[in-house]
Amino acid sequence: MGFTTWPYGPEPNDVASTYNYVKTNGDIYAEHIDDYIPWNHWINGEPLPEEYSANIAGKIAQRSFDQELLLSVSFLNNARNGIKEDLTGNPPIYEKLNDEVIVDAYTNHIIYLIEGFQPQYLVLSIESNDFLINNPEEWEDYRLAMTNVRTTIKALYPHIMTSESVTLHNWYENDSDNATEITKETDELVNEMDFAAISFYPFFKGLNKRKEFQKAFDFLHDHTQLPIAFVETSHLANDLNVEGLNLHIKSSEKEQEEYLSTLLINAHNHDYKFIIWWAHRDFDALWETFPVSLKDLGKIWRDTGILDENGENRKAAKLWTEILDRN
């Protein structure tokens, strides 16, 4: 059981407090590396940007070897319809996603991060099946690229359990015209991995009752026999209203606790490898610093902490502590 190191505020003390909470309230934690990739520096063999290397070095300095570590790295952009951008905000130039130059650059990027963080678990690409939904034309090239990267990484680091994550909410229920084919392709992707790496935000699909949560879990168990890990998940503790995205979702502290309870029961009954709750605390203070263009997007997850914005325990936090203390 553990959390990502996503901080609730922008100040150094907020970051330090986050790491302290993560280290004392879990037996695993996750570093989620998804801001940008210094593509041109890897491609041209140049030193990494100082800002980037300093940020990574700061995270590595916090590495807790008393806990296992999940390292999740995003090959895809936030919209999951293209490749992750460079420092300039632009993706690298390529003809196909499996171009040798792209594969080699990303492989070097992953090696750099592995050597620094020394994880036990690795997610090579975040929410891969969303790319299949959003950009099916490049799916085959994407699969070839990631297979090439994974083959090299597994040869170099056979002791690291490696996967690509998928969104359960879009595997279980996707609204595409070719939903059956997407499910089949996602099944094939997941079952090539060392473990099934699941990203799940049930409120994205309007799931808000225990029996609805359980149907999604049942689907998951029917579609893979691999060891399962929830590499990122959470649920709203408050109503969500984002006018700019026309999002209006009802929720409550009790509903959040019910989701966590359902997750923990399934984790026990099906012997999950681990679960990672996305943010331990509501990040209102960090959200205030977001540029206007990202405020609507950021608000979606803002109120999913098991602590509220003031650091007070919610019902889910009490359940978390109770179960963690038993293990």
PLY file of the C-alpha trace (Angstrom):
ply
format ascii 1.0
element vertex 327
property float x
property float y
property float z
element edge 326
property int vertex1
property int vertex2
end_header
0.00 0.00 0.00
1.37 3.39 -0.90
1.07 6.77 -2.58
2.66 8.79 -5.36
4.85 11.70 -4.33
2.47 14.24 -5.90
2.67 17.21 -3.48
-0.34 19.09 -2.14
1.35 22.49 -2.35
4.12 24.32 -4.23
6.40 25.20 -1.33
9.50 23.17 -0.33
7.87 22.39 3.01
4.83 20.99 1.17
7.05 18.67 -0.84
9.00 17.61 2.26
5.75 16.96 4.14
4.48 14.86 1.24
7.59 12.66 1.23
7.36 12.30 5.00
3.73 11.14 4.75
4.49 8.77 1.88
7.40 7.22 3.78
5.47 6.72 7.02
2.10 5.61 5.66
2.98 2.90 3.18
5.33 0.02 2.44
5.73 1.02 -1.22
5.58 4.34 -3.03
5.56 5.62 -6.60
7.57 8.20 -8.49
5.50 9.34 -11.47
7.75 10.92 -14.12
5.47 12.58 -16.67
6.33 16.25 -17.11
8.39 16.14 -20.34
11.13 14.09 -22.00
14.41 15.78 -23.05
14.14 14.10 -26.45
16.61 16.24 -28.38
19.26 15.85 -25.69
18.96 12.07 -25.80
18.87 12.02 -29.61
21.87 14.34 -30.01
23.89 12.95 -27.09
23.88 16.30 -25.28
23.97 16.89 -21.50
20.50 16.94 -19.99
18.92 20.33 -19.21
20.03 21.46 -15.76
16.44 22.07 -14.66
15.46 18.53 -15.61
18.45 16.74 -14.10
18.16 18.78 -10.89
14.49 17.85 -10.54
15.24 14.14 -11.01
18.24 14.33 -8.65
16.02 15.87 -5.98
13.59 12.96 -6.24
16.39 10.41 -6.21
17.80 12.02 -3.06
14.49 11.21 -1.35
14.68 7.52 -2.33
13.56 5.45 0.64
15.17 2.02 0.60
12.95 0.96 3.50
10.17 0.77 0.91
9.76 -0.78 -2.49
9.49 1.68 -5.36
7.28 1.81 -8.43
8.74 3.98 -11.20
6.11 5.09 -13.73
7.26 6.95 -16.84
5.04 8.52 -19.48
5.92 7.99 -23.14
2.61 9.61 -24.09
1.36 13.18 -23.75
-1.35 14.16 -21.27
-4.08 13.82 -23.89
-2.84 10.27 -24.64
-3.07 10.95 -28.37
0.60 11.50 -29.16
4.14 11.30 -27.91
5.28 13.21 -24.80
6.60 16.69 -25.52
10.14 18.00 -25.15
11.16 20.92 -22.93
10.06 23.24 -25.74
6.49 21.89 -25.58
6.83 20.13 -28.92
7.14 16.40 -29.65
10.22 15.14 -31.49
10.10 14.77 -35.26
9.60 11.20 -36.47
8.19 9.29 -39.40
6.93 6.37 -37.30
6.76 5.90 -33.55
8.99 2.87 -33.85
11.75 4.82 -35.62
15.10 3.67 -34.28
15.97 7.18 -33.13
12.82 7.35 -30.96
13.25 3.86 -29.55
16.92 4.45 -28.71
16.25 7.84 -27.12
13.43 6.52 -24.95
15.44 3.46 -23.97
18.29 5.72 -22.83
15.77 7.83 -20.91
14.46 4.77 -19.09
17.98 3.50 -18.31
18.90 6.90 -16.85
15.86 6.82 -14.56
16.35 3.18 -13.53
19.99 3.76 -12.63
18.98 6.69 -10.45
15.86 5.35 -8.75
16.62 1.59 -8.59
12.95 0.56 -8.63
11.49 -2.89 -7.99
8.61 -2.20 -10.39
8.60 -0.26 -13.66
5.75 1.12 -15.78
7.35 1.85 -19.16
4.36 3.77 -20.50
1.34 5.22 -18.71
-2.26 4.47 -19.78
-1.34 2.86 -23.09
-4.86 1.75 -24.03
-6.04 5.37 -24.09
-3.63 5.92 -27.00
-5.33 3.02 -28.80
-8.67 4.80 -28.35
-7.42 8.27 -29.25
-4.96 7.49 -32.05
-5.62 4.01 -33.47
-3.75 4.83 -36.68
-0.43 4.81 -34.80
-1.23 1.94 -32.43
0.75 -0.73 -34.30
3.84 1.48 -34.49
3.46 2.34 -30.81
3.28 -1.35 -29.89
6.42 -2.09 -31.91
8.27 0.80 -30.29
7.37 -0.21 -26.76
8.10 -3.88 -27.42
11.59 -2.91 -28.60
12.16 -0.73 -25.52
10.82 -3.40 -23.17
12.99 -6.12 -24.71
16.16 -4.11 -24.12
15.18 -3.08 -20.60
14.26 -6.63 -19.59
17.61 -7.90 -20.90
19.49 -5.27 -18.88
17.34 -5.43 -15.73
15.69 -8.87 -15.54
15.04 -8.44 -11.80
12.65 -5.49 -12.34
8.99 -6.38 -12.86
8.00 -4.40 -15.94
4.65 -3.39 -17.42
2.70 -0.75 -19.31
-0.31 0.62 -17.48
-3.87 0.62 -18.82
-6.95 2.49 -17.64
-9.47 0.06 -16.23
-12.27 2.59 -16.75
-11.58 2.57 -20.52
-10.82 -1.15 -20.70
-14.01 -2.06 -18.83
-16.23 0.55 -20.46
-15.14 2.44 -23.55
-17.47 4.45 -25.74
-15.74 3.80 -29.06
-17.50 2.39 -32.09
-15.00 -0.48 -32.12
-15.22 -1.25 -28.40
-14.91 -5.01 -28.88
-11.67 -4.68 -30.82
-10.27 -2.23 -28.28
-11.01 -4.68 -25.46
-9.30 -7.48 -27.39
-6.22 -5.36 -28.12
-6.03 -4.27 -24.49
-6.30 -7.89 -23.33
-3.35 -8.80 -25.56
-1.27 -5.85 -24.38
-1.84 -6.49 -20.67
-1.10 -10.18 -20.87
2.33 -9.64 -22.45
3.58 -7.93 -19.28
5.15 -9.15 -16.03
2.12 -7.81 -14.17
-1.15 -6.07 -14.95
-0.59 -2.37 -14.18
-3.95 -0.71 -13.59
-4.90 2.96 -13.57
-8.46 3.37 -12.30
-10.57 6.44 -11.57
-14.11 5.05 -11.29
-15.79 8.46 -11.19
-14.67 8.99 -14.82
-17.40 6.51 -15.78
-19.94 7.55 -13.16
-19.30 4.50 -10.96
-20.36 5.44 -7.43
-21.68 2.35 -5.64
-19.95 -0.70 -4.23
-21.69 -3.06 -6.67
-20.62 -0.85 -9.60
-17.02 -0.78 -8.41
-17.13 -4.55 -8.01
-18.34 -5.12 -11.57
-15.22 -3.36 -12.84
-13.02 -5.52 -10.60
-14.81 -8.66 -11.78
-14.15 -7.64 -15.38
-10.46 -7.19 -14.57
-10.19 -10.61 -12.94
-11.91 -12.21 -15.93
-9.47 -10.66 -18.40
-6.09 -11.46 -16.87
-4.47 -14.11 -14.72
-1.33 -12.04 -14.22
-0.39 -10.55 -10.85
-2.35 -7.28 -10.53
-1.14 -3.92 -9.24
-3.14 -0.71 -9.06
-0.36 1.68 -10.06
-2.58 4.75 -9.66
-6.11 5.14 -8.41
-8.34 7.36 -6.29
-11.91 8.53 -5.91
-13.61 11.85 -5.25
-14.42 12.84 -1.69
-16.46 15.91 -2.73
-18.78 16.87 -5.57
-16.88 17.77 -8.74
-18.04 20.72 -10.83
-15.86 21.86 -13.73
-17.91 24.22 -15.86
-15.32 24.47 -18.61
-15.44 20.70 -19.16
-19.16 20.36 -18.45
-18.34 17.94 -15.64
-20.75 17.60 -12.73
-20.21 14.53 -10.57
-21.70 13.90 -7.15
-19.55 12.24 -4.50
-18.82 12.27 -0.79
-16.32 11.24 1.84
-18.39 8.10 2.49
-18.38 7.17 -1.21
-14.61 7.55 -1.33
-14.27 5.24 1.68
-16.58 2.71 0.01
-14.39 2.64 -3.08
-11.22 2.19 -1.03
-12.88 -0.57 0.96
-13.90 -2.38 -2.24
-10.39 -2.00 -3.62
-8.78 -3.37 -0.45
-11.13 -6.36 -0.29
-10.29 -7.26 -3.90
-6.59 -6.71 -3.26
-6.77 -9.20 -0.39
-8.97 -11.76 -2.14
-6.97 -11.70 -5.38
-3.52 -11.18 -3.89
-2.67 -7.93 -5.68
1.01 -7.01 -5.74
0.25 -3.50 -4.42
-2.04 -0.50 -4.65
-0.97 3.13 -5.14
-3.39 5.92 -4.18
-2.67 8.88 -6.42
-2.50 11.81 -3.98
-2.46 11.43 -0.21
-3.92 14.94 0.32
-6.15 17.32 -1.63
-3.86 19.65 -3.57
-5.85 22.90 -3.49
-2.71 24.92 -2.71
-0.80 23.43 -5.65
-3.83 23.80 -7.92
-3.92 27.55 -7.24
-0.52 27.82 -8.96
-1.64 26.02 -12.13
-1.81 28.11 -15.32
-5.36 28.91 -16.41
-5.06 26.43 -19.28
-4.57 23.54 -16.81
-6.91 24.54 -14.00
-9.94 22.67 -15.33
-7.92 19.51 -15.89
-6.22 19.70 -12.50
-9.47 20.21 -10.67
-10.64 16.72 -11.71
-8.25 15.06 -9.23
-7.85 17.90 -6.75
-10.27 16.55 -4.13
-9.32 12.87 -4.13
-6.90 12.81 -1.19
-7.54 10.65 1.86
-6.62 13.84 3.72
-8.55 17.03 2.96
-6.88 20.29 1.90
-6.19 21.15 5.55
-4.48 17.83 6.23
-7.36 16.40 8.24
-8.11 12.69 8.00
-11.07 11.57 5.98
-12.87 8.29 6.61
-10.69 6.68 3.94
-7.52 7.68 5.84
-8.72 5.88 8.95
-9.47 2.77 6.88
-6.07 3.01 5.18
-4.23 3.13 8.50
-6.25 0.27 9.94
-5.47 -2.05 7.04
-1.81 -0.99 6.72
-1.25 -1.69 10.44
-2.56 -5.24 10.01
0.04 -6.10 7.39
0 1
1 2
2 3
3 4
4 5
5 6
6 7
7 8
8 9
9 10
10 11
11 12
12 13
13 14
14 15
15 16
16 17
17 18
18 19
19 20
20 21
21 22
22 23
23 24
24 25
25 26
26 27
27 28
28 29
29 30
30 31
31 32
32 33
33 34
34 35
35 36
36 37
37 38
38 39
39 40
40 41
41 42
42 43
43 44
44 45
45 46
46 47
47 48
48 49
49 50
50 51
51 52
52 53
53 54
54 55
55 56
56 57
57 58
58 59
59 60
60 61
61 62
62 63
63 64
64 65
65 66
66 67
67 68
68 69
69 70
70 71
71 72
72 73
73 74
74 75
75 76
76 77
77 78
78 79
79 80
80 81
81 82
82 83
83 84
84 85
85 86
86 87
87 88
88 89
89 90
90 91
91 92
92 93
93 94
94 95
95 96
96 97
97 98
98 99
99 100
100 101
101 102
102 103
103 104
104 105
105 106
106 107
107 108
108 109
109 110
110 111
111 112
112 113
113 114
114 115
115 116
116 117
117 118
118 119
119 120
120 121
121 122
122 123
123 124
124 125
125 126
126 127
127 128
128 129
129 130
130 131
131 132
132 133
133 134
134 135
135 136
136 137
137 138
138 139
139 140
140 141
141 142
142 143
143 144
144 145
145 146
146 147
147 148
148 149
149 150
150 151
151 152
152 153
153 154
154 155
155 156
156 157
157 158
158 159
159 160
160 161
161 162
162 163
163 164
164 165
165 166
166 167
167 168
168 169
169 170
170 171
171 172
172 173
173 174
174 175
175 176
176 177
177 178
178 179
179 180
180 181
181 182
182 183
183 184
184 185
185 186
186 187
187 188
188 189
189 190
190 191
191 192
192 193
193 194
194 195
195 196
196 197
197 198
198 199
199 200
200 201
201 202
202 203
203 204
204 205
205 206
206 207
207 208
208 209
209 210
210 211
211 212
212 213
213 214
214 215
215 216
216 217
217 218
218 219
219 220
220 221
221 222
222 223
223 224
224 225
225 226
226 227
227 228
228 229
229 230
230 231
231 232
232 233
233 234
234 235
235 236
236 237
237 238
238 239
239 240
240 241
241 242
242 243
243 244
244 245
245 246
246 247
247 248
248 249
249 250
250 251
251 252
252 253
253 254
254 255
255 256
256 257
257 258
258 259
259 260
260 261
261 262
262 263
263 264
264 265
265 266
266 267
267 268
268 269
269 270
270 271
271 272
272 273
273 274
274 275
275 276
276 277
277 278
278 279
279 280
280 281
281 282
282 283
283 284
284 285
285 286
286 287
287 288
288 289
289 290
290 291
291 292
292 293
293 294
294 295
295 296
296 297
297 298
298 299
299 300
300 301
301 302
302 303
303 304
304 305
305 306
306 307
307 308
308 309
309 310
310 311
311 312
312 313
313 314
314 315
315 316
316 317
317 318
318 319
319 320
320 321
321 322
322 323
323 324
324 325
325 326
